[in-house]
Amino acid sequence: MKQYTTFYELLEQQSSTKDMFLYEEEGDLCHITYEDFRKNILSFPKIEKQRVGILTENSYECILSIFACAYQKKDIILLNPRDDDETRLFESSRDIFMSRSRF
C-alpha cells in the first residue's frame, strides 16, 4: 500500500474520474471527483493571513474550505455553531473568519 505524506499528494495520485464525494443539494445528487476536488483546492482564493476561523454547516464547501486552507498551510480553527456567541467571538478572534450566512 502506497503511503502519502500529504493529503494533496493522495489527490494527485488518484484516478481523475473516480468519485471522492457524493452529496445531495436541492434534491440533486452531486458528484465531485478527485480531480474536481484538486482543481477546486487550487482555485480557492489565496488567503493572506495565517489564521482562519471556519463556522459552517456540514457541506462540500466546508470540506473544501478546510482542505484549501490546509493546502495553503494556514492555521485552521473550526468553530462550533452550538457554542454561545461569546465563546465563538473569542475563538474567532483570528485573522480571517469564514461563515455561511445561516449562522
N, CA, C and O of each residue as an XYZ file, in Angstrom:
412
protein
N       0.840     -1.183      0.000
C       0.000      0.000      0.000
C       0.882      1.241      0.000
O       1.800      1.374      0.810
N       0.581      2.147     -0.929
C       1.358      3.380     -1.037
C       1.064      4.283      0.150
O      -0.086      4.438      0.559
N       2.114      4.871      0.694
C       1.946      5.835      1.770
C       2.160      7.234      1.205
O       3.029      7.465      0.363
N       1.344      8.152      1.693
C       1.409      9.528      1.241
C       1.862     10.406      2.395
O       1.583     10.118      3.559
N       2.557     11.468      2.059
C       2.998     12.387      3.112
C       2.021     13.543      3.297
O       1.999     14.171      4.355
N       1.208     13.832      2.269
C       0.205     14.881      2.380
C      -1.101     14.427      1.744
O      -1.118     13.536      0.895
N      -2.180     15.045      2.161
C      -3.474     14.736      1.556
C      -3.458     15.121      0.086
O      -4.011     14.399     -0.743
N      -2.839     16.240     -0.251
C      -2.793     16.690     -1.637
C      -2.059     15.679     -2.516
O      -2.448     15.457     -3.662
N      -1.015     15.075     -1.993
C      -0.284     14.042     -2.738
C      -1.220     12.879     -3.070
O      -1.173     12.340     -4.175
N      -2.065     12.495     -2.119
C      -3.046     11.448     -2.368
C      -3.980     11.861     -3.500
O      -4.276     11.050     -4.378
N      -4.447     13.102     -3.495
C      -5.340     13.579     -4.550
C      -4.686     13.496     -5.921
O      -5.331     13.113     -6.897
N      -3.422     13.851     -5.997
C      -2.713     13.827     -7.272
C      -2.584     12.418     -7.836
O      -2.528     12.241     -9.053
N      -2.537     11.425     -6.972
C      -2.301     10.043     -7.399
C      -3.584      9.273     -7.733
O      -3.512      8.178     -8.290
N      -4.745      9.823     -7.405
C      -5.997      9.114     -7.630
C      -6.501      9.308     -9.052
O      -6.146     10.273     -9.728
N      -7.332      8.377     -9.490
C      -7.974      8.473    -10.794
C      -8.776      9.761    -10.863
O      -9.541     10.071     -9.949
N      -8.604     10.508    -11.937
C      -9.271     11.801    -12.040
C     -10.786     11.662    -12.178
O     -11.516     12.615    -11.904
N     -11.264     10.507    -12.593
C     -12.708     10.339    -12.800
C     -13.392      9.626    -11.642
O     -14.614      9.484    -11.646
N     -12.640      9.183    -10.666
C     -13.208      8.466     -9.527
C     -13.889      9.448     -8.576
O     -13.322     10.487     -8.238
N     -15.113      9.113     -8.146
C     -15.832      9.978     -7.208
C     -15.145     10.008     -5.851
O     -14.765      8.977     -5.296
N     -14.998     11.230     -5.335
C     -14.473     11.407     -3.992
C     -15.609     11.752     -3.037
O     -15.639     11.280     -1.900
N     -16.545     12.581     -3.504
C     -17.693     12.997     -2.698
C     -18.967     12.819     -3.502
O     -19.015     13.107     -4.698
N     -19.987     12.343     -2.827
C     -21.352     12.321     -3.355
C     -22.217     12.987     -2.298
O     -22.164     12.614     -1.126
N     -23.004     13.956     -2.696
C     -23.890     14.613     -1.734
C     -25.115     15.124     -2.473
O     -25.106     15.298     -3.691
N     -26.154     15.358     -1.710
C     -27.392     15.847     -2.285
C     -27.516     17.340     -2.014
O     -27.273     17.816     -0.906
N     -27.901     18.061     -3.059
C     -28.109     19.500     -2.919
C     -29.364     19.870     -3.691
O     -29.435     19.684     -4.906
N     -30.348     20.391     -2.981
C     -31.622     20.777     -3.567
C     -32.236     19.642     -4.386
O     -32.784     19.869     -5.465
N     -32.137     18.414     -3.863
C     -32.741     17.255     -4.500
C     -31.907     16.604     -5.587
O     -32.277     15.546     -6.096
N     -30.790     17.213     -5.954
C     -29.920     16.643     -6.985
C     -28.715     15.979     -6.344
O     -28.185     16.468     -5.346
N     -28.280     14.854     -6.924
C     -27.081     14.169     -6.449
C     -25.867     14.781     -7.136
O     -25.772     14.777     -8.363
N     -24.949     15.301     -6.350
C     -23.743     15.938     -6.875
C     -22.569     14.982     -6.747
O     -22.393     14.330     -5.718
N     -21.770     14.904     -7.801
C     -20.571     14.066     -7.832
C     -19.352     14.971     -7.903
O     -19.265     15.832     -8.779
N     -18.426     14.785     -7.002
C     -17.157     15.511     -7.033
C     -16.052     14.470     -7.163
O     -15.877     13.632     -6.279
N     -15.308     14.522     -8.263
C     -14.214     13.572     -8.468
C     -12.961     14.066     -7.740
O     -12.891     15.207     -7.283
N     -11.991     13.182     -7.649
C     -10.711     13.579     -7.058
C     -10.124     14.751     -7.832
O      -9.581     15.682     -7.237
N     -10.231     14.707     -9.155
C      -9.687     15.781     -9.982
C     -10.446     17.093     -9.741
O      -9.830     18.155     -9.644
N     -11.782     17.022     -9.642
C     -12.575     18.224     -9.351
C     -12.135     18.837     -8.018
O     -11.941     20.048     -7.912
N     -11.983     17.981     -7.005
C     -11.597     18.471     -5.681
C     -10.223     19.122     -5.730
O     -10.015     20.190     -5.156
N      -9.290     18.481     -6.413
C      -7.941     19.044     -6.553
C      -8.000     20.404     -7.237
O      -7.363     21.353     -6.782
N      -8.757     20.507     -8.323
C      -8.884     21.780     -9.043
C      -9.547     22.846     -8.169
O      -9.150     24.011     -8.192
N     -10.557     22.439     -7.401
C     -11.230     23.393     -6.512
C     -10.292     23.905     -5.426
O     -10.353     25.076     -5.053
N      -9.433     23.037     -4.923
C      -8.438     23.458     -3.932
C      -7.478     24.468     -4.553
O      -7.177     25.497     -3.948
N      -6.999     24.174     -5.756
C      -6.047     25.071     -6.419
C      -6.675     26.407     -6.806
O      -5.978     27.421     -6.859
N      -7.982     26.424     -7.079
C      -8.633     27.668     -7.490
C      -9.224     28.445     -6.311
O      -9.799     29.518     -6.497
N      -9.084     27.906     -5.112
C      -9.587     28.593     -3.925
C      -8.831     29.912     -3.768
O      -7.616     29.950     -3.962
N      -9.528     30.986     -3.421
C      -8.835     32.284     -3.291
C      -7.653     32.224     -2.320
O      -7.713     31.569     -1.279
N      -6.587     32.918     -2.686
C      -5.406     32.975     -1.823
C      -5.750     33.731     -0.556
O      -6.331     34.815     -0.600
N      -5.387     33.147      0.570
C      -5.625     33.764      1.872
C      -4.295     34.315      2.371
O      -3.323     33.578      2.531
N      -4.271     35.616      2.611
C      -3.026     36.273      3.011
C      -2.691     36.065      4.482
O      -1.520     35.946      4.844
N      -3.703     36.021      5.319
C      -3.475     35.883      6.762
C      -3.142     34.442      7.119
O      -3.429     33.528      6.345
N      -2.544     34.234      8.273
C      -2.111     32.898      8.692
C      -3.217     32.089      9.367
O      -3.296     30.875      9.178
N      -4.072     32.748     10.152
C      -5.089     32.020     10.926
C      -6.473     32.222     10.349
O      -6.853     33.329      9.967
N      -7.234     31.113     10.292
C      -8.570     31.146      9.712
C      -9.544     30.457     10.663
O      -9.320     29.318     11.074
N     -10.624     31.151     11.010
C     -11.712     30.537     11.776
C     -12.826     30.163     10.820
O     -13.233     30.988     10.002
N     -13.330     28.940     10.902
C     -14.378     28.480      9.993
C     -15.596     28.056     10.803
O     -15.505     27.231     11.712
N     -16.738     28.640     10.451
C     -18.006     28.313     11.085
C     -19.001     28.048      9.960
O     -19.413     28.981      9.272
N     -19.387     26.811      9.767
C     -20.304     26.460      8.696
C     -20.945     25.118      8.974
O     -20.429     24.325      9.762
N     -22.075     24.863      8.323
C     -22.710     23.564      8.472
C     -21.943     22.517      7.664
O     -21.060     22.851      6.873
N     -22.287     21.272      7.872
C     -21.662     20.190      7.121
C     -22.036     20.336      5.650
O     -23.209     20.267      5.286
N     -21.038     20.535      4.824
C     -21.293     20.728      3.399
C     -19.992     20.491      2.633
O     -18.907     20.417      3.209
N     -20.141     20.377      1.332
C     -18.957     20.260      0.488
C     -18.095     21.510      0.616
O     -16.869     21.420      0.679
N     -18.734     22.672      0.654
C     -17.985     23.927      0.770
C     -17.147     23.978      2.043
O     -16.037     24.509      2.052
N     -17.696     23.419      3.112
C     -16.949     23.367      4.371
C     -15.693     22.519      4.209
O     -14.597     22.936      4.582
N     -15.865     21.338      3.655
C     -14.724     20.433      3.451
C     -13.699     21.089      2.534
O     -12.500     21.052      2.811
N     -14.166     21.685      1.447
C     -13.266     22.360      0.521
C     -12.502     23.481      1.227
O     -11.290     23.610      1.055
N     -13.198     24.284      2.012
C     -12.538     25.385      2.720
C     -11.441     24.882      3.646
O     -10.347     25.445      3.696
N     -11.745     23.820      4.374
C     -10.761     23.254      5.304
C      -9.524     22.780      4.566
O      -8.401     23.124      4.936
N      -9.734     21.978      3.508
C      -8.582     21.429      2.793
C      -7.841     22.484      1.975
O      -6.624     22.394      1.816
N      -8.552     23.476      1.459
C      -7.877     24.555      0.733
C      -7.001     25.367      1.685
O      -5.883     25.748      1.340
N      -7.519     25.627      2.884
C      -6.711     26.344      3.878
C      -5.506     25.510      4.313
O      -4.406     26.035      4.485
N      -5.725     24.222      4.485
C      -4.605     23.337      4.848
C      -3.568     23.307      3.734
O      -2.368     23.329      4.006
N      -4.014     23.260      2.493
C      -3.087     23.265      1.353
C      -2.261     24.553      1.343
O      -1.087     24.547      0.974
N      -2.890     25.652      1.750
C      -2.175     26.931      1.827
C      -1.381     27.076      3.125
O      -0.819     28.133      3.409
N      -1.346     26.001      3.902
C      -0.576     25.954      5.153
C      -1.039     26.994      6.172
O      -0.227     27.655      6.818
N      -2.358     27.125      6.301
C      -2.942     28.065      7.255
C      -3.288     27.348      8.551
O      -3.519     26.139      8.561
N      -3.321     28.099      9.636
C      -3.815     27.582     10.915
C      -5.335     27.638     10.851
O      -5.908     28.698     10.601
N      -5.990     26.502     11.075
C      -7.433     26.412     10.923
C      -8.077     26.194     12.282
O      -7.687     25.300     13.032
N      -9.069     27.024     12.588
C      -9.833     26.879     13.822
C     -11.270     26.582     13.416
O     -11.944     27.441     12.848
N     -11.745     25.367     13.705
C     -13.122     25.008     13.397
C     -13.993     25.448     14.553
O     -13.802     25.003     15.685
N     -14.939     26.313     14.278
C     -15.803     26.874     15.307
C     -17.090     26.075     15.398
O     -17.636     25.637     14.385
N     -17.562     25.891     16.600
C     -18.759     25.111     16.851
C     -19.984     26.022     16.805
O     -20.089     26.957     17.600
N     -20.926     25.755     15.869
C     -22.105     26.622     15.798
C     -23.002     26.514     17.025
O     -23.879     27.356     17.218
N     -22.802     25.507     17.847
C     -23.609     25.357     19.058
C     -23.043     26.133     20.239
O     -23.711     26.272     21.264
N     -21.832     26.634     20.110
C     -21.262     27.462     21.182
C     -22.027     28.781     21.261
O     -22.633     29.228     20.287
N     -21.984     29.386     22.434
C     -22.630     30.687     22.570
C     -21.803     31.744     21.828
O     -20.641     31.510     21.496
N     -22.403     32.888     21.576
C     -21.754     33.936     20.791
C     -20.447     34.404     21.412
O     -19.489     34.689     20.693
N     -20.392     34.488     22.740
C     -19.177     34.962     23.413
C     -18.010     34.003     23.169
O     -16.890     34.433     22.897
N     -18.284     32.698     23.270
C     -17.237     31.703     23.029
C     -16.770     31.771     21.586
O     -15.569     31.754     21.316
N     -17.721     31.848     20.655
C     -17.352     31.914     19.234
C     -16.567     33.183     18.942
O     -15.613     33.154     18.165
N     -16.953     34.285     19.548
C     -16.241     35.537     19.328
C     -14.796     35.408     19.782
O     -13.886     35.859     19.087
N     -14.573     34.786     20.962
C     -13.208     34.588     21.449
C     -12.436     33.668     20.506
O     -11.307     33.970     20.119
N     -13.054     32.542     20.140
C     -12.365     31.573     19.280
C     -12.119     32.127     17.888
O     -11.143     31.756     17.236
N     -12.998     33.017     17.426
C     -12.863     33.531     16.066
C     -12.051     34.821     16.005
O     -11.984     35.454     14.951
N     -11.446     35.212     17.096
C     -10.630     36.423     17.071
C      -9.313     36.100     16.372
O      -8.228     36.196     16.944
N      -9.460     35.724     15.147
C      -8.343     35.314     14.301
C      -8.227     36.312     13.157
O      -8.977     37.286     13.091
N      -7.304     36.065     12.280
C      -7.086     36.971     11.168
C      -8.251     36.972     10.180
O      -8.619     38.025      9.658
N      -8.831     35.803      9.920
C      -9.916     35.665      8.948
C     -10.978     34.776      9.535
O     -10.676     33.823     10.253
N     -12.221     35.082      9.234
C     -13.333     34.298      9.746
C     -14.247     33.957      8.574
O     -14.759     34.860      7.913
N     -14.462     32.659      8.302
C     -15.341     32.223      7.220
C     -16.624     31.686      7.822
O     -16.596     30.968      8.822
N     -17.747     32.032      7.215
C     -19.024     31.566      7.750
C     -20.039     31.492      6.628
O     -19.958     32.238      5.652
N     -20.989     30.593      6.773
C     -22.171     30.568      5.908
C     -23.183     31.494      6.546
O     -23.171     31.662      7.765
N     -24.050     32.092      5.769
C     -24.985     33.087      6.282
C     -25.979     32.506      7.271
O     -26.633     33.260      7.991
N     -26.113     31.197      7.328
C     -27.070     30.554      8.209
C     -26.751     30.805      9.675
O     -27.661     30.754     10.502
N     -25.515     31.071     10.029
C     -25.138     31.205     11.443
C     -25.045     32.655     11.843
O     -24.739     32.959     12.997
